Amino acid sequence: MPNLKDLKTRIDSVKSTRKITKAMQMVAAAKLRRAQEAAEAGRPYADRMNAVMANLAGAASGVENAPKLLAGSGDDQVHLLVVATSERGLCGGFNSSIAKLARAKATELTKAGKTVKIITIGKKGREQLKRDLGDKMVDHVDLSEVKKMGYSHASKIANDIVIRFNSGEFDVATIFYNKFQSVMNQIPTELQLIPAKFEENEGQEMPFYEYEPGEAEILADLLPRALSTQVFTALLENGASEQGARMSAMDNATRNAGDMIDKLTIVYNRSRQAAITNELIEIISGAEAL
């Protein structure tokens, strides 16, 4: 029979845990609203930028002086995987889904004889990939001190990627992140950054423009900005996905704690009743013996 004192301590402990998970759920809900608004506000700009760049890239394709970011290095031997995750845990399978997708891509490339390099954004992704792919990690971006994600943070990451590409460190760059769809659903996404790929949105018609001085010259100027926009969009989507996943995980934890408290309370009451019954039996037996 469980000790009553131990049961009481366990119940109090689970109640304290439930208070913490409930508080974290409420904080995540408040942060989710702001993060979701930021992600949704950035989508129209990102979509329009994508459509413009698709138009420009289509006009400049096959041109001799096409920008290197668009044409690529002419090879695909070395791949850079940019894995964007969160700095904090307690958000369900949010980080695991991104790490799983990146790990599968790295395995596929390695089997094909390609060289893989990894840059991690966020501590949790680095921790998950370090055991299997630690020898392939070349850099880590620490955003633990960032309270609000801004374009400047994404621009810094994008500029570093461009510098590495221009210095010949890799041929293809791909970013991995979670695209926010709802509180319960975040989609692990793989997006190629270099060579740049832009697809026009279905149903969206772009007017015809004549570009001066020319498509290639304009692309050379806009491509780094488009790359920064893609990274920024990925970070915003990740931010909303993280808070949605954390809110869902803490809600489940709170419910599980409540169920555990109910079960422990039943066991406690039964044990207490059994203890009282045993005491009464001992008293009655002692009285009869006299």
Contacts in CASP RR format, 6 or more apart in sequence:
PFRMAT RR
TARGET T0000
AUTHOR 0000-0000-0000
METHOD contacts of the structure
MODEL  1
MPNLKDLKTRIDSVKSTRKITKAMQMVAAAKLRRAQEAAEAGRPYADRMN
AVMANLAGAASGVENAPKLLAGSGDDQVHLLVVATSERGLCGGFNSSIAK
LARAKATELTKAGKTVKIITIGKKGREQLKRDLGDKMVDHVDLSEVKKMG
YSHASKIANDIVIRFNSGEFDVATIFYNKFQSVMNQIPTELQLIPAKFEE
NEGQEMPFYEYEPGEAEILADLLPRALSTQVFTALLENGASEQGARMSAM
DNATRNAGDMIDKLTIVYNRSRQAAITNELIEIISGAEAL
1 271 0 8 1.000
1 274 0 8 1.000
1 275 0 8 1.000
2 267 0 8 1.000
2 271 0 8 1.000
4 268 0 8 1.000
4 271 0 8 1.000
4 272 0 8 1.000
4 275 0 8 1.000
7 264 0 8 1.000
7 267 0 8 1.000
7 268 0 8 1.000
7 271 0 8 1.000
8 268 0 8 1.000
10 264 0 8 1.000
11 261 0 8 1.000
11 264 0 8 1.000
11 265 0 8 1.000
11 268 0 8 1.000
14 257 0 8 1.000
14 258 0 8 1.000
14 260 0 8 1.000
14 261 0 8 1.000
14 264 0 8 1.000
15 257 0 8 1.000
15 261 0 8 1.000
17 253 0 8 1.000
17 257 0 8 1.000
18 254 0 8 1.000
18 257 0 8 1.000
18 258 0 8 1.000
18 261 0 8 1.000
21 250 0 8 1.000
21 253 0 8 1.000
21 254 0 8 1.000
21 257 0 8 1.000
22 250 0 8 1.000
22 254 0 8 1.000
24 90 0 8 1.000
24 246 0 8 1.000
24 250 0 8 1.000
25 247 0 8 1.000
25 250 0 8 1.000
25 251 0 8 1.000
25 254 0 8 1.000
28 243 0 8 1.000
28 244 0 8 1.000
28 246 0 8 1.000
28 247 0 8 1.000
28 250 0 8 1.000
29 243 0 8 1.000
29 247 0 8 1.000
31 243 0 8 1.000
32 183 0 8 1.000
32 240 0 8 1.000
32 243 0 8 1.000
32 244 0 8 1.000
32 247 0 8 1.000
35 236 0 8 1.000
35 239 0 8 1.000
35 240 0 8 1.000
35 242 0 8 1.000
35 243 0 8 1.000
36 180 0 8 1.000
36 240 0 8 1.000
36 243 0 8 1.000
38 149 0 8 1.000
38 236 0 8 1.000
38 240 0 8 1.000
39 180 0 8 1.000
39 233 0 8 1.000
39 236 0 8 1.000
39 237 0 8 1.000
39 239 0 8 1.000
39 240 0 8 1.000
42 233 0 8 1.000
42 236 0 8 1.000
43 233 0 8 1.000
45 229 0 8 1.000
46 229 0 8 1.000
46 230 0 8 1.000
46 232 0 8 1.000
46 233 0 8 1.000
47 201 0 8 1.000
47 204 0 8 1.000
49 225 0 8 1.000
49 226 0 8 1.000
49 229 0 8 1.000
50 198 0 8 1.000
50 199 0 8 1.000
50 200 0 8 1.000
50 201 0 8 1.000
50 226 0 8 1.000
51 198 0 8 1.000
51 200 0 8 1.000
51 201 0 8 1.000
51 204 0 8 1.000
51 206 0 8 1.000
52 206 0 8 1.000
52 222 0 8 1.000
53 196 0 8 1.000
53 198 0 8 1.000
53 219 0 8 1.000
53 222 0 8 1.000
53 223 0 8 1.000
53 226 0 8 1.000
54 198 0 8 1.000
54 199 0 8 1.000
54 200 0 8 1.000
54 206 0 8 1.000
55 200 0 8 1.000
55 206 0 8 1.000
55 209 0 8 1.000
56 211 0 8 1.000
56 215 0 8 1.000
56 218 0 8 1.000
56 219 0 8 1.000
56 222 0 8 1.000
57 70 0 8 1.000
57 196 0 8 1.000
57 198 0 8 1.000
57 219 0 8 1.000
59 211 0 8 1.000
59 215 0 8 1.000
60 66 0 8 1.000
60 67 0 8 1.000
60 70 0 8 1.000
60 215 0 8 1.000
60 216 0 8 1.000
60 219 0 8 1.000
61 70 0 8 1.000
63 215 0 8 1.000
63 216 0 8 1.000
65 216 0 8 1.000
66 216 0 8 1.000
66 219 0 8 1.000
67 216 0 8 1.000
67 219 0 8 1.000
67 220 0 8 1.000
67 223 0 8 1.000
68 165 0 8 1.000
68 166 0 8 1.000
69 162 0 8 1.000
69 165 0 8 1.000
69 194 0 8 1.000
69 195 0 8 1.000
69 196 0 8 1.000
69 223 0 8 1.000
69 224 0 8 1.000
69 227 0 8 1.000
70 195 0 8 1.000
70 196 0 8 1.000
70 219 0 8 1.000
70 223 0 8 1.000
71 195 0 8 1.000
72 171 0 8 1.000
72 194 0 8 1.000
72 195 0 8 1.000
73 165 0 8 1.000
73 168 0 8 1.000
73 171 0 8 1.000
74 171 0 8 1.000
75 171 0 8 1.000
76 114 0 8 1.000
76 171 0 8 1.000
76 172 0 8 1.000
77 114 0 8 1.000
77 115 0 8 1.000
77 171 0 8 1.000
78 114 0 8 1.000
78 115 0 8 1.000
78 116 0 8 1.000
78 117 0 8 1.000
78 169 0 8 1.000
78 170 0 8 1.000
78 171 0 8 1.000
78 172 0 8 1.000
79 109 0 8 1.000
79 114 0 8 1.000
79 115 0 8 1.000
79 116 0 8 1.000
79 117 0 8 1.000
79 170 0 8 1.000
79 171 0 8 1.000
79 172 0 8 1.000
79 173 0 8 1.000
79 174 0 8 1.000
80 117 0 8 1.000
80 118 0 8 1.000
80 119 0 8 1.000
80 138 0 8 1.000
80 161 0 8 1.000
80 164 0 8 1.000
80 165 0 8 1.000
80 169 0 8 1.000
80 170 0 8 1.000
80 172 0 8 1.000
80 173 0 8 1.000
80 174 0 8 1.000
80 194 0 8 1.000
81 102 0 8 1.000
81 105 0 8 1.000
81 106 0 8 1.000
81 116 0 8 1.000
81 117 0 8 1.000
81 118 0 8 1.000
81 119 0 8 1.000
81 173 0 8 1.000
81 174 0 8 1.000
81 176 0 8 1.000
82 118 0 8 1.000
82 119 0 8 1.000
82 121 0 8 1.000
82 157 0 8 1.000
82 161 0 8 1.000
82 173 0 8 1.000
82 174 0 8 1.000
82 175 0 8 1.000
82 176 0 8 1.000
82 193 0 8 1.000
82 231 0 8 1.000
83 98 0 8 1.000
83 99 0 8 1.000
83 102 0 8 1.000
83 118 0 8 1.000
83 119 0 8 1.000
83 120 0 8 1.000
83 121 0 8 1.000
83 125 0 8 1.000
83 129 0 8 1.000
83 175 0 8 1.000
83 176 0 8 1.000
84 98 0 8 1.000
84 121 0 8 1.000
84 122 0 8 1.000
84 175 0 8 1.000
84 176 0 8 1.000
84 177 0 8 1.000
84 234 0 8 1.000
84 235 0 8 1.000
84 238 0 8 1.000
85 94 0 8 1.000
85 95 0 8 1.000
85 98 0 8 1.000
85 99 0 8 1.000
85 120 0 8 1.000
85 121 0 8 1.000
85 122 0 8 1.000
85 123 0 8 1.000
85 124 0 8 1.000
85 125 0 8 1.000
85 126 0 8 1.000
85 128 0 8 1.000
85 238 0 8 1.000
86 94 0 8 1.000
86 95 0 8 1.000
86 122 0 8 1.000
86 123 0 8 1.000
86 124 0 8 1.000
86 125 0 8 1.000
86 238 0 8 1.000
86 239 0 8 1.000
86 242 0 8 1.000
87 122 0 8 1.000
87 123 0 8 1.000
87 124 0 8 1.000
87 142 0 8 1.000
87 143 0 8 1.000
87 144 0 8 1.000
88 123 0 8 1.000
88 124 0 8 1.000
89 95 0 8 1.000
89 124 0 8 1.000
89 246 0 8 1.000
90 246 0 8 1.000
90 249 0 8 1.000
90 250 0 8 1.000
91 242 0 8 1.000
91 243 0 8 1.000
91 244 0 8 1.000
91 245 0 8 1.000
91 246 0 8 1.000
91 249 0 8 1.000
92 245 0 8 1.000
92 246 0 8 1.000
92 248 0 8 1.000
92 249 0 8 1.000
93 245 0 8 1.000
93 249 0 8 1.000
94 178 0 8 1.000
94 186 0 8 1.000
94 241 0 8 1.000
94 242 0 8 1.000
94 245 0 8 1.000
94 246 0 8 1.000
95 124 0 8 1.000
95 125 0 8 1.000
95 128 0 8 1.000
96 128 0 8 1.000
97 178 0 8 1.000
97 186 0 8 1.000
97 188 0 8 1.000
98 125 0 8 1.000
98 176 0 8 1.000
98 177 0 8 1.000
98 178 0 8 1.000
98 188 0 8 1.000
99 125 0 8 1.000
99 128 0 8 1.000
99 129 0 8 1.000
100 188 0 8 1.000
101 176 0 8 1.000
101 188 0 8 1.000
101 190 0 8 1.000
102 118 0 8 1.000
102 129 0 8 1.000
102 176 0 8 1.000
103 129 0 8 1.000
103 132 0 8 1.000
103 133 0 8 1.000
105 174 0 8 1.000
105 176 0 8 1.000
105 190 0 8 1.000
106 116 0 8 1.000
106 118 0 8 1.000
106 133 0 8 1.000
106 136 0 8 1.000
109 116 0 8 1.000
110 116 0 8 1.000
116 133 0 8 1.000
116 136 0 8 1.000
117 136 0 8 1.000
117 137 0 8 1.000
117 138 0 8 1.000
117 169 0 8 1.000
117 170 0 8 1.000
118 129 0 8 1.000
118 133 0 8 1.000
118 134 0 8 1.000
118 136 0 8 1.000
118 137 0 8 1.000
118 138 0 8 1.000
119 137 0 8 1.000
119 138 0 8 1.000
119 139 0 8 1.000
119 140 0 8 1.000
119 141 0 8 1.000
119 161 0 8 1.000
120 126 0 8 1.000
120 129 0 8 1.000
120 137 0 8 1.000
120 139 0 8 1.000
120 140 0 8 1.000
120 141 0 8 1.000
121 140 0 8 1.000
121 141 0 8 1.000
121 143 0 8 1.000
121 157 0 8 1.000
121 235 0 8 1.000
122 140 0 8 1.000
122 141 0 8 1.000
122 142 0 8 1.000
122 143 0 8 1.000
122 144 0 8 1.000
123 142 0 8 1.000
123 144 0 8 1.000
126 137 0 8 1.000
126 140 0 8 1.000
129 137 0 8 1.000
130 137 0 8 1.000
138 169 0 8 1.000
139 160 0 8 1.000
141 157 0 8 1.000
143 149 0 8 1.000
143 153 0 8 1.000
146 153 0 8 1.000
149 232 0 8 1.000
149 235 0 8 1.000
149 236 0 8 1.000
149 239 0 8 1.000
150 232 0 8 1.000
150 235 0 8 1.000
151 228 0 8 1.000
151 232 0 8 1.000
153 232 0 8 1.000
153 235 0 8 1.000
154 228 0 8 1.000
154 229 0 8 1.000
154 231 0 8 1.000
154 232 0 8 1.000
154 234 0 8 1.000
154 235 0 8 1.000
155 228 0 8 1.000
155 231 0 8 1.000
155 232 0 8 1.000
157 231 0 8 1.000
158 224 0 8 1.000
158 227 0 8 1.000
158 228 0 8 1.000
158 230 0 8 1.000
158 231 0 8 1.000
159 224 0 8 1.000
159 228 0 8 1.000
161 173 0 8 1.000
161 193 0 8 1.000
161 194 0 8 1.000
161 227 0 8 1.000
161 231 0 8 1.000
162 194 0 8 1.000
162 224 0 8 1.000
162 227 0 8 1.000
164 170 0 8 1.000
165 173 0 8 1.000
165 194 0 8 1.000
170 194 0 8 1.000
172 192 0 8 1.000
172 194 0 8 1.000
172 195 0 8 1.000
173 192 0 8 1.000
173 193 0 8 1.000
173 194 0 8 1.000
174 190 0 8 1.000
174 191 0 8 1.000
174 192 0 8 1.000
174 193 0 8 1.000
175 190 0 8 1.000
175 191 0 8 1.000
175 193 0 8 1.000
175 230 0 8 1.000
175 231 0 8 1.000
175 234 0 8 1.000
176 188 0 8 1.000
176 189 0 8 1.000
176 190 0 8 1.000
176 191 0 8 1.000
177 188 0 8 1.000
177 189 0 8 1.000
177 191 0 8 1.000
177 234 0 8 1.000
177 235 0 8 1.000
177 237 0 8 1.000
177 238 0 8 1.000
177 241 0 8 1.000
178 186 0 8 1.000
178 187 0 8 1.000
178 188 0 8 1.000
178 189 0 8 1.000
178 237 0 8 1.000
178 238 0 8 1.000
178 241 0 8 1.000
178 242 0 8 1.000
178 245 0 8 1.000
179 186 0 8 1.000
179 187 0 8 1.000
179 188 0 8 1.000
179 189 0 8 1.000
179 237 0 8 1.000
179 241 0 8 1.000
180 186 0 8 1.000
180 237 0 8 1.000
180 239 0 8 1.000
180 240 0 8 1.000
180 241 0 8 1.000
180 244 0 8 1.000
181 187 0 8 1.000
183 244 0 8 1.000
183 247 0 8 1.000
183 248 0 8 1.000
184 248 0 8 1.000
186 241 0 8 1.000
186 244 0 8 1.000
186 245 0 8 1.000
189 234 0 8 1.000
189 237 0 8 1.000
191 230 0 8 1.000
191 234 0 8 1.000
193 227 0 8 1.000
193 230 0 8 1.000
193 231 0 8 1.000
194 227 0 8 1.000
196 223 0 8 1.000
196 226 0 8 1.000
196 227 0 8 1.000
198 226 0 8 1.000
200 206 0 8 1.000
211 218 0 8 1.000
END
